[in-house]
Amino acid sequence: KMKAFQTICRQLRSSKGFSVEPTTRVDFSTSSYSCSRKKKVNPYEEVDQGRYSDLVQSVLSSRGLAQTPESLFEEDNLLYGPVSKCKPPKQDEAAKVPGNWCPLFNPEKSMKPNATSTPTIPLRIPLQRNTIPSVTKVLQQTMTSEQIFYLERWKQRMILELGEDGFAEYSSNIFLQGKRFHKALESILSPQGDLKERDENLESGYVESVQHILKDVSGVRALESAVQHETLKYVGLLDCVAEYQGKLCVIDWKTSEKPKPYIRNTFDNPLQVVAYVGAINNDANYSFQVQCGLIVVAYKDGSPAHPHFMDTELCSQYWAKWLLRLEEYTKKEKNQNIQKPD
């Protein structure tokens, strides 16, 4: 059989019409990708265009709105979601009690001033510059790292948008607007205010913004007046002490480019107000005692201002926080004095 097979093979090779061509090599693969390739998808087609249109427009626009710390918070929430804390506060930190405890209210002063102690002309005690720290300085020196971060980021964003000189001019304008607003309110609330000046002030958007608040303000006791806490040793310059809806308050006038409908939007302003309340109650220059506070946020476009009333209970809560900040400031000052060479 083998010989017959070899004979047939020799005959086939010798045949003229027969030839063997190499066949094309065919590879087989178990991968579905090699059998049928999918069309490439543009990742940007899957982006929610409507959701990010405002963000793209603000980035591309050469004249975007000025960023504020509040708008940066909202932008971060949109892009990255709400901030989640890594670790919950420890129990002892959450219930921290100030070591420099001092009562907010003075038991030696009457809660209801009599007619002789109520001044017909608002007090205007000038602020004496000395070594005693001011309320503003204490709050600035004890800001949290988070507050410092967002404030600095807002500043850098404004400098990128306006330039160094533009940002300096913007800051100066904001300061001047606030100063004029306070001057206008002082003229309106003072019994010696010039009537012509009052009429001119009514044209201001900020003054227009607080008109509905001023209707509830009466019995002004102090305007742009200095206070000093004789026990805790700090000073300040308050805006106004008057009755608001029948309750005697320390009133703090604020201006804002963005609505602040909640007291939490005012950052450290409640601490500033309650620090003034405690100082008045422990300052011999003031015969009366204050139990409440009021923060009024006015707007340049004349839209109604937001009033944030602080009752006795809320003032007491913020008083404890203020004492902690004051205690922190005192410790920092002591540490800096120790590190200074003689």
VEXDREN-2710 file (C-alpha; in Angstrom, 1 decimal):
% VEXDREN-2710
k/r/px/py/pz
1/LYS/0.0/0.0/0.0
2/MET/2.8/2.4/0.8
3/LYS/4.5/1.8/-2.6
4/ALA/1.2/2.5/-4.4
5/PHE/0.8/5.7/-2.5
6/GLN/4.3/6.9/-3.3
7/THR/3.8/6.1/-7.0
8/ILE/0.6/8.2/-7.1
9/CYS/2.4/11.1/-5.5
10/ARG/5.2/11.0/-8.1
11/GLN/2.7/11.0/-10.9
12/LEU/0.9/14.0/-9.5
13/ARG/4.1/16.0/-9.1
14/SER/5.2/15.2/-12.6
15/SER/1.8/16.3/-14.0
16/LYS/2.0/19.7/-15.8
17/GLY/-1.4/21.1/-14.8
18/PHE/-1.0/20.6/-11.2
19/SER/0.6/23.1/-8.8
20/VAL/0.4/23.8/-5.1
21/GLU/0.0/27.5/-3.9
22/PRO/0.6/28.6/-0.4
23/THR/-2.6/29.5/1.3
24/THR/-3.2/32.7/3.3
25/ARG/-2.6/32.3/6.9
26/VAL/-5.7/32.7/9.0
27/ASP/-5.5/33.5/12.7
28/PHE/-8.3/32.9/15.1
29/SER/-8.8/34.8/18.3
30/THR/-11.1/34.3/21.2
31/SER/-11.3/38.1/21.8
32/SER/-14.6/39.6/20.7
33/TYR/-12.7/43.0/20.2
34/SER/-10.6/41.5/17.3
35/CYS/-13.8/40.1/15.6
36/SER/-15.8/43.3/15.7
37/ARG/-14.4/46.7/16.8
38/LYS/-16.8/49.3/18.3
39/LYS/-16.8/52.9/17.0
40/LYS/-14.9/55.3/19.3
41/VAL/-17.2/57.4/21.4
42/ASN/-16.3/61.1/22.2
43/PRO/-16.3/61.4/26.0
44/TYR/-17.5/65.0/25.8
45/GLU/-20.7/63.9/24.1
46/GLU/-21.8/62.3/27.4
47/VAL/-21.3/65.5/29.4
48/ASP/-24.5/67.2/30.7
49/GLN/-24.2/70.3/28.5
50/GLY/-27.1/72.1/30.2
51/ARG/-25.7/71.6/33.7
52/TYR/-22.3/73.1/32.9
53/SER/-23.3/75.7/30.3
54/ASP/-23.2/78.5/32.9
55/LEU/-19.7/77.4/34.1
56/VAL/-18.3/77.3/30.5
57/GLN/-19.8/80.7/29.8
58/SER/-18.3/82.2/32.9
59/VAL/-14.8/80.8/32.1
60/LEU/-14.9/81.9/28.4
61/SER/-16.4/85.4/29.2
62/SER/-13.9/88.2/29.6
63/ARG/-16.3/90.1/31.8
64/GLY/-17.7/87.5/34.3
65/LEU/-19.3/88.4/37.6
66/ALA/-16.9/89.0/40.5
67/GLN/-16.4/85.8/42.5
68/THR/-17.2/86.0/46.2
69/PRO/-16.4/83.4/49.0
70/GLU/-20.1/82.3/48.8
71/SER/-20.1/81.8/45.0
72/LEU/-16.9/79.7/45.3
73/PHE/-18.7/77.5/47.8
74/GLU/-21.6/77.0/45.4
75/GLU/-19.2/76.3/42.5
76/ASP/-17.4/73.6/44.5
77/ASN/-20.7/72.0/45.5
78/LEU/-21.7/71.9/41.8
79/LEU/-18.5/70.4/40.6
80/TYR/-17.5/68.1/43.5
81/GLY/-20.6/67.8/45.6
82/PRO/-21.0/68.9/49.2
83/VAL/-18.1/68.9/51.5
84/SER/-17.8/65.8/53.7
85/LYS/-15.8/65.9/56.9
86/CYS/-13.2/63.1/57.3
87/LYS/-13.5/62.9/61.1
88/PRO/-16.4/63.9/63.4
89/PRO/-15.5/66.4/66.1
90/LYS/-14.4/64.8/69.4
91/GLN/-16.8/65.0/72.2
92/ASP/-14.6/67.2/74.4
93/GLU/-14.0/69.6/71.5
94/ALA/-17.7/69.9/70.7
95/ALA/-18.5/70.8/74.3
96/LYS/-15.5/73.1/74.9
97/VAL/-16.0/75.6/77.6
98/PRO/-14.0/78.9/77.7
99/GLY/-11.6/79.1/80.7
100/ASN/-12.0/82.9/80.8
101/TRP/-15.7/82.7/81.5
102/CYS/-17.4/86.0/82.2
103/PRO/-21.2/86.6/82.2
104/LEU/-22.7/88.4/79.2
105/PHE/-25.1/90.4/81.4
106/ASN/-24.1/92.6/84.3
107/PRO/-26.3/92.0/87.4
108/GLU/-25.3/95.4/88.7
109/LYS/-27.1/97.1/85.8
110/SER/-30.8/97.4/85.5
111/MET/-32.4/95.7/82.5
112/LYS/-34.9/98.6/82.2
113/PRO/-33.3/102.0/82.2
114/ASN/-35.2/104.8/83.9
115/ALA/-36.0/108.2/82.3
116/THR/-32.9/109.9/83.8
117/SER/-30.5/107.2/82.5
118/THR/-32.0/107.4/78.9
119/PRO/-29.9/110.0/77.0
120/THR/-31.8/112.4/74.8
121/ILE/-28.7/112.8/72.6
122/PRO/-27.1/109.6/71.4
123/LEU/-23.7/108.8/73.0
124/ARG/-20.7/109.2/70.7
125/ILE/-17.6/108.2/72.7
126/PRO/-14.4/108.4/70.6
127/LEU/-12.3/105.3/70.3
128/GLN/-8.9/105.6/72.1
129/ARG/-6.0/103.9/70.4
130/ASN/-4.1/101.9/72.9
131/THR/-2.6/98.5/73.5
132/ILE/-5.9/96.8/74.2
133/PRO/-7.0/94.6/71.2
134/SER/-10.1/95.5/69.3
135/VAL/-12.9/93.1/68.5
136/THR/-12.0/93.2/64.8
137/LYS/-8.4/92.4/65.4
138/VAL/-9.3/89.4/67.7
139/LEU/-11.6/88.0/65.0
140/GLN/-9.0/88.5/62.2
141/GLN/-6.2/86.8/64.2
142/THR/-8.3/83.8/65.1
143/MET/-9.9/82.8/61.8
144/THR/-10.0/79.1/61.1
145/SER/-7.8/77.6/58.5
146/GLU/-10.9/77.0/56.3
147/GLN/-11.9/80.7/56.5
148/ILE/-8.3/81.8/55.6
149/PHE/-8.2/79.4/52.7
150/TYR/-11.5/80.5/51.1
151/LEU/-10.7/84.2/51.8
152/GLU/-7.3/83.9/50.1
153/ARG/-8.7/82.0/47.2
154/TRP/-11.4/84.6/46.6
155/LYS/-8.7/87.3/46.8
156/GLN/-6.5/85.5/44.2
157/ARG/-9.5/85.0/41.9
158/MET/-10.3/88.7/42.1
159/ILE/-6.7/89.7/41.3
160/LEU/-6.7/87.4/38.3
161/GLU/-9.8/89.0/37.1
162/LEU/-9.1/92.7/38.0
163/GLY/-5.3/92.8/38.3
164/GLU/-3.4/94.0/41.4
165/ASP/-4.3/97.7/40.9
166/GLY/-7.9/96.8/39.9
167/PHE/-8.4/94.8/43.1
168/ALA/-6.9/97.5/45.2
169/GLU/-9.3/100.0/43.7
170/TYR/-12.2/97.6/44.1
171/SER/-11.4/97.1/47.8
172/SER/-11.1/100.9/48.3
173/ASN/-14.5/101.4/46.7
174/ILE/-16.1/98.8/48.9
175/PHE/-14.6/100.5/52.0
176/LEU/-15.8/104.0/50.9
177/GLN/-19.3/102.7/50.1
178/GLY/-19.6/101.2/53.5
179/LYS/-18.2/104.4/55.2
180/ARG/-20.7/106.6/53.3
181/PHE/-23.6/104.2/54.2
182/HIS/-22.7/104.4/57.9
183/LYS/-22.4/108.2/57.7
184/ALA/-25.8/108.4/56.0
185/LEU/-27.4/106.3/58.7
186/GLU/-25.7/108.3/61.4
187/SER/-27.3/111.5/59.9
188/ILE/-30.7/109.9/59.6
189/LEU/-30.8/108.5/63.1
190/SER/-29.3/111.5/64.8
191/PRO/-31.7/114.2/66.1
192/GLN/-29.1/116.8/65.1
193/GLY/-28.8/115.5/61.5
194/ASP/-29.1/118.0/58.7
195/LEU/-32.5/117.7/56.9
196/LYS/-30.9/118.5/53.5
197/GLU/-28.3/115.8/54.0
198/ARG/-31.0/113.3/55.0
199/ASP/-32.8/113.9/51.8
200/GLU/-29.7/113.5/49.7
201/ASN/-28.9/110.2/51.6
202/LEU/-32.3/108.8/50.6
203/GLU/-31.0/108.6/47.0
204/SER/-28.5/105.9/48.1
205/GLY/-29.4/102.3/47.2
206/TYR/-28.1/101.1/50.5
207/VAL/-30.3/103.6/52.4
208/GLU/-33.3/102.6/50.3
209/SER/-32.6/99.0/51.1
210/VAL/-33.0/99.6/54.9
211/GLN/-36.1/101.8/54.8
212/HIS/-38.4/99.1/56.1
213/ILE/-35.9/98.4/58.9
214/LEU/-35.7/102.0/60.0
215/LYS/-39.4/102.2/60.5
216/ASP/-39.0/99.8/63.4
217/VAL/-35.9/101.6/64.9
218/SER/-36.5/104.1/67.7
219/GLY/-35.0/105.4/71.0
220/VAL/-31.4/105.7/69.7
221/ARG/-28.9/105.5/72.6
222/ALA/-25.5/105.5/70.9
223/LEU/-24.1/106.1/67.4
224/GLU/-20.5/105.3/66.2
225/SER/-19.5/105.0/69.9
226/ALA/-16.5/103.2/71.5
227/VAL/-17.0/100.4/74.1
228/GLN/-14.5/98.7/76.4
229/HIS/-15.0/95.5/78.4
230/GLU/-13.3/96.5/81.7
231/THR/-12.8/92.8/82.8
232/LEU/-11.9/91.0/79.6
233/LYS/-9.8/94.0/78.3
234/TYR/-11.0/94.5/74.7
235/VAL/-12.4/97.5/72.8
236/GLY/-14.6/98.2/69.8
237/LEU/-16.5/100.8/67.9
238/LEU/-20.2/99.9/67.5
239/ASP/-22.5/101.3/64.9
240/CYS/-25.7/101.9/66.8
241/VAL/-27.6/101.1/70.0
242/ALA/-31.4/101.5/69.6
243/GLU/-34.7/99.8/70.1
244/TYR/-35.8/97.5/67.3
245/GLN/-39.4/96.5/67.5
246/GLY/-39.4/97.6/71.2
247/LYS/-36.2/95.7/72.2
248/LEU/-32.9/97.4/72.9
249/CYS/-30.3/96.1/70.6
250/VAL/-26.7/96.6/69.4
251/ILE/-27.3/97.2/65.7
252/ASP/-24.6/96.4/63.1
253/TRP/-25.1/97.7/59.6
254/LYS/-23.5/95.6/56.8
255/THR/-23.3/96.0/53.0
256/SER/-23.2/93.0/50.6
257/GLU/-23.1/92.4/46.9
258/LYS/-24.9/89.1/47.4
259/PRO/-28.1/88.3/49.4
260/LYS/-27.5/86.9/52.9
261/PRO/-30.9/85.7/54.0
262/TYR/-29.6/83.6/56.9
263/ILE/-27.5/84.6/59.9
264/ARG/-25.0/81.8/59.0
265/ASN/-24.3/83.7/55.8
266/THR/-22.8/86.6/57.9
267/PHE/-19.8/84.6/59.0
268/ASP/-18.3/86.2/62.2
269/ASN/-20.7/89.2/62.4
270/PRO/-22.7/87.6/65.2
271/LEU/-19.5/87.3/67.3
272/GLN/-18.8/90.9/66.7
273/VAL/-22.2/92.0/67.8
274/VAL/-22.3/89.9/70.9
275/ALA/-18.8/91.2/71.8
276/TYR/-20.2/94.7/71.7
277/VAL/-23.2/93.7/73.8
278/GLY/-20.9/92.2/76.5
279/ALA/-18.7/95.3/76.4
280/ILE/-21.6/97.8/76.9
281/ASN/-22.9/95.8/79.8
282/ASN/-19.4/96.0/81.5
283/ASP/-18.5/99.6/80.5
284/ALA/-19.1/102.3/83.1
285/ASN/-19.8/104.9/80.3
286/TYR/-23.1/103.2/79.6
287/SER/-25.7/103.3/82.3
288/PHE/-28.0/100.9/80.5
289/GLN/-27.8/97.2/79.6
290/VAL/-28.4/95.5/76.3
291/GLN/-29.7/92.0/75.9
292/CYS/-30.2/91.6/72.1
293/GLY/-28.5/92.2/68.8
294/LEU/-29.4/93.0/65.2
295/ILE/-27.4/92.5/62.0
296/VAL/-28.8/94.3/59.0
297/VAL/-27.5/93.4/55.6
298/ALA/-28.2/96.2/53.0
299/TYR/-27.9/95.9/49.2
300/LYS/-26.6/98.5/46.7
301/ASP/-29.5/97.9/44.2
302/GLY/-32.0/99.0/46.9
303/SER/-33.6/95.5/47.3
304/PRO/-35.0/95.0/50.9
305/ALA/-32.3/94.4/53.5
306/HIS/-32.2/91.2/55.5
307/PRO/-32.5/91.8/59.3
308/HIS/-31.0/89.1/61.6
309/PHE/-32.4/89.5/65.1
310/MET/-30.4/87.9/68.0
311/ASP/-32.5/87.3/71.1
312/THR/-31.1/86.8/74.6
313/GLU/-30.7/83.0/74.1
314/LEU/-28.9/83.3/70.8
315/CYS/-26.6/86.1/72.1
316/SER/-25.7/83.8/75.0
317/GLN/-24.7/81.0/72.6
318/TYR/-22.5/83.3/70.5
319/TRP/-21.0/84.8/73.7
320/ALA/-19.5/81.5/74.6
321/LYS/-18.0/81.3/71.1
322/TRP/-16.6/84.8/71.3
323/LEU/-14.9/84.0/74.6
324/LEU/-13.2/81.0/73.0
325/ARG/-11.9/83.2/70.2
326/LEU/-10.7/85.8/72.7
327/GLU/-9.0/83.1/74.7
328/GLU/-7.3/81.8/71.6
329/TYR/-6.1/85.3/70.7
330/THR/-4.6/85.8/74.2
331/LYS/-2.7/82.5/74.0
332/LYS/-1.3/83.4/70.6
333/GLU/-0.1/86.8/71.9
334/LYS/1.6/85.2/74.9
335/ASN/3.4/82.6/72.7
336/GLN/4.6/85.4/70.3
337/ASN/5.9/87.4/73.3
338/ILE/7.8/84.4/74.6
339/GLN/9.4/83.8/71.2
340/LYS/10.5/87.4/70.8
341/PRO/14.1/88.0/71.8
342/ASP/14.8/90.5/74.5
END
